[in-house]
Amino acid sequence: MATDWDTMPTNTEIAIIGGGVAGLCAAWFLARAEHQVTIVERAEPWGEASGANAGTLSLQVKIRPVLALAHRALLLWEEFEATMGTSVGFARPGGLRVATSDALADALRRSADRQREEGCDTQWLDRDAAHELAPWLGPSVQAATLCHDDGFSSPLLAGPALIDAVRRAGAKLVSNAAVDAVERQADGFRLVTTDGAIACKILVIAAGPGTTRIGQMLGVNLPLYADVDMLSVTEPAPPLLDRVVTHIGGVLSLKQHPNGTILIGGGWQGRGGYRSGRKDIDHDRFVQNLRVATETVPELRRLRIVRAWAGFEAVAPDALPYLGRLPGDKNAYVAAGARGGYHLAPVQGLLLSELIRDGAASLPISAFDPGRYTAIVQHARTT
Ligand SMILES: Cc1cc2nc3c(=O)[nH]c(=O)nc-3n(C[C@H](O)[C@H](O)[C@H](O)COP(=O)(O)OP(=O)(O)OC[C@H]3O[C@@H](n4cnc5c(N)ncnc54)[C@H](O)[C@@H]3O)c2cc1C
C-alpha cells in the first residue's frame, strides 16, 4: 500500500498511536467532528492484524458482554459505504453456526437462547432444516443456527477506503514512526518517535499488541495475549456458499467473496509470537483447519488453496476490549484487546469520539474499563 504519507507535525490536538482498524476508525469519527487528528504508525498503516484478518462480522460468535457493541458496529459497517463514498466490501448474507455432535448441538441451542435474550435474531435449525437451507453442508452437521445479521466486509477494500476517508476528513497519517516514549506534560503528552517528537493534548492508544508497551510507558497495566491466527484462501470457485459459516466447536469461519474465492479461518494457531515478530503457518494445525472446513462443506475438497498466512490478534485476558479513559489520565484513551476487534472497531471509534467530545458514551462501557488490571495489581500490592 505504498503512498505518500504525511510528515510529522510538531503538535496536534489528538494523537492516535496505531494505524490499524481501531486507530483509523477513531480518527474517522474524531476528524469528522472537526478535531485535529494525527495518526502515528510504527510501520505501514493496515499492515498488521487489520490487513490480515478474515473480515467476519458475526453476532453469533460474540460473547454476551460485547453483543450491544457488535450490534451497533454492524450498522456502522453498513453505513461506511455511504458515509465514506467507497466500498468496504460489506455484505450481510446471514450466518450459519453449525454443530457436528449431539453435545455441540446442545451447546449451540443454549448459546442461541442467550443470544435471543440479548435481542439477536438467532433461529434454531434442526438437522433437516439446516440441510434444506444449505444443501452444501456435510452430513456431519447435526444442527445449525441462522442469524440474518451476520456478514462480512473485505479488509482488502476496507483498508484503503478507511485510510483515504480519514485523510479526506482532515486527519494526518504519519507512517514509519514508532512511538518509543510517552511523556506527560502540563497540557497533554509528548510522544517521542523514531521520526521525531509530537506534542498532543489528547492521546488515543490503538496499537494492537503494542498497546501493552505504550501502557507501560504511562504506568498502566494493559495485558494482552498475541494469538497467531492462521487464514487461507482458495482459488475462485462457482457460487458455493451463500452464508457465512462458523462452527460452535470446531474453530472455523468460511465465507465466499463475490470474486468466488473462499476464505478459510476461525483462529487455528500458527507458530511464533509478538516478541519475536514471527508469525508462521503451523502445518499440522493448518491441516486440521482444512479438515474441519471440508467436513463442514465437502465441496471445498475440490478447490486449491492459493495462499495461507498468519497475523497477531491482540486479546485481553478476559477477551473484552480495553475501551475508554486510562486510569489517572483524563486525556488519554485506549481502544484495543477485543476478540473480534475488526468487527467492533467502528463502534469503538464512535464511542471514543463521544467520550472525548461529550464526556460520555452512548452505550455502557464500564465493563471495558482500561483500568481493570491496573486496579488488580494495585490491590495485590496493598493486601
Ligand atoms: C488471521 C486473523 C483473522 C482475524 N479474523 C477476524 C475476523 O474475521 N473478524 C474480526 O472481527 N476480527 C478478526 N481478527 C482480529 C482483528 O484483525 C483485530 O482484532 C483487529 O484488526 C485489531 O485492530 P487494531 O487496529 O487494534 O490492531 P492492529 O491491526 O494490530 O493495528 C495496530 C497498529 O499499531 C501499530 N503500532 C504498534 N506499536 C506501535 C508503536 N509503538 N508506535 C506506533 N505504532 C505502533 C502497529 O504497527 C499496527 O499497525 C483476526 C485477526 C487475525 C490475525
The ligand as a MOL file (V3000), in Angstrom:
LIG
                    3D

  0  0  0     0  0            999 V3000
M  V30 BEGIN CTAB
M  V30 COUNTS 53 58 0 0 0
M  V30 BEGIN ATOM
M  V30 1 C -5.6850 -14.0440 10.8200 0
M  V30 2 C -6.6490 -13.1930 11.6010 0
M  V30 3 C -8.0100 -13.3020 11.3590 0
M  V30 4 C -8.9120 -12.4960 12.0620 0
M  V30 5 N -10.2200 -12.5530 11.7250 0
M  V30 6 C -11.0770 -11.6740 12.2850 0
M  V30 7 C -12.4170 -11.6210 11.8430 0
M  V30 8 O -12.8120 -12.3540 10.9490 0
M  V30 9 N -13.2650 -10.7290 12.4240 0
M  V30 10 C -12.8410 -9.8980 13.4290 0
M  V30 11 O -13.6560 -9.1170 13.9360 0
M  V30 12 N -11.5540 -9.9150 13.8530 0
M  V30 13 C -10.6630 -10.7650 13.2870 0
M  V30 14 N -9.3770 -10.7640 13.6850 0
M  V30 15 C -8.9420 -9.8130 14.7260 0
M  V30 16 C -8.7680 -8.4210 14.1350 0
M  V30 17 O -7.9970 -8.4820 12.9700 0
M  V30 18 C -8.1000 -7.4960 15.1470 0
M  V30 19 O -8.8100 -7.5320 16.3730 0
M  V30 20 C -8.0960 -6.0500 14.6600 0
M  V30 21 O -7.5850 -5.9500 13.3540 0
M  V30 22 C -7.2520 -5.2110 15.6050 0
M  V30 23 O -7.0830 -3.9430 15.0500 0
M  V30 24 P -6.1300 -2.9050 15.7500 0
M  V30 25 O -6.1640 -1.6660 14.9600 0
M  V30 26 O -6.4570 -2.8500 17.1990 0
M  V30 27 O -4.6700 -3.5970 15.6990 0
M  V30 28 P -3.6200 -3.7510 14.5030 0
M  V30 29 O -4.2530 -4.0360 13.2130 0
M  V30 30 O -2.5890 -4.7000 15.0320 0
M  V30 31 O -3.0020 -2.2950 14.3960 0
M  V30 32 C -2.1970 -1.7570 15.4230 0
M  V30 33 C -1.1760 -0.8400 14.7560 0
M  V30 34 O -0.3910 -0.2190 15.7830 0
M  V30 35 C 0.9160 -0.0960 15.3120 0
M  V30 36 N 1.8160 0.0490 16.4700 0
M  V30 37 C 2.1180 -0.8610 17.4190 0
M  V30 38 N 3.0290 -0.3560 18.2810 0
M  V30 39 C 3.2780 0.9100 17.8760 0
M  V30 40 C 4.1450 1.9280 18.3510 0
M  V30 41 N 4.9360 1.7630 19.4330 0
M  V30 42 N 4.1740 3.1210 17.6880 0
M  V30 43 C 3.3830 3.3210 16.5970 0
M  V30 44 N 2.5610 2.3750 16.0880 0
M  V30 45 C 2.5060 1.1880 16.7310 0
M  V30 46 C 1.1620 -1.3990 14.5450 0
M  V30 47 O 2.2290 -1.2700 13.6180 0
M  V30 48 C -0.1810 -1.6070 13.8720 0
M  V30 49 O -0.2340 -1.0920 12.5560 0
M  V30 50 C -8.4450 -11.5850 13.0470 0
M  V30 51 C -7.0660 -11.4890 13.3000 0
M  V30 52 C -6.1810 -12.2680 12.5840 0
M  V30 53 C -4.6990 -12.1070 12.8430 0
M  V30 END ATOM
M  V30 BEGIN BOND
M  V30 1 1 1 2
M  V30 2 1 2 3
M  V30 3 2 2 52
M  V30 4 2 3 4
M  V30 5 1 4 5
M  V30 6 1 4 50
M  V30 7 2 5 6
M  V30 8 1 6 7
M  V30 9 1 6 13
M  V30 10 2 7 8
M  V30 11 1 7 9
M  V30 12 1 9 10
M  V30 13 2 10 11
M  V30 14 1 10 12
M  V30 15 2 12 13
M  V30 16 1 13 14
M  V30 17 1 14 15
M  V30 18 1 14 50
M  V30 19 1 15 16
M  V30 20 1 16 17
M  V30 21 1 16 18
M  V30 22 1 18 19
M  V30 23 1 18 20
M  V30 24 1 20 21
M  V30 25 1 20 22
M  V30 26 1 22 23
M  V30 27 1 23 24
M  V30 28 2 24 25
M  V30 29 1 24 26
M  V30 30 1 24 27
M  V30 31 1 27 28
M  V30 32 2 28 29
M  V30 33 1 28 30
M  V30 34 1 28 31
M  V30 35 1 31 32
M  V30 36 1 32 33
M  V30 37 1 33 34
M  V30 38 1 33 48
M  V30 39 1 34 35
M  V30 40 1 35 36
M  V30 41 1 35 46
M  V30 42 1 36 37
M  V30 43 1 36 45
M  V30 44 2 37 38
M  V30 45 1 38 39
M  V30 46 1 39 40
M  V30 47 2 39 45
M  V30 48 1 40 41
M  V30 49 2 40 42
M  V30 50 1 42 43
M  V30 51 2 43 44
M  V30 52 1 44 45
M  V30 53 1 46 47
M  V30 54 1 46 48
M  V30 55 1 48 49
M  V30 56 2 50 51
M  V30 57 1 51 52
M  V30 58 1 52 53
M  V30 END BOND
M  V30 END CTAB
M  END
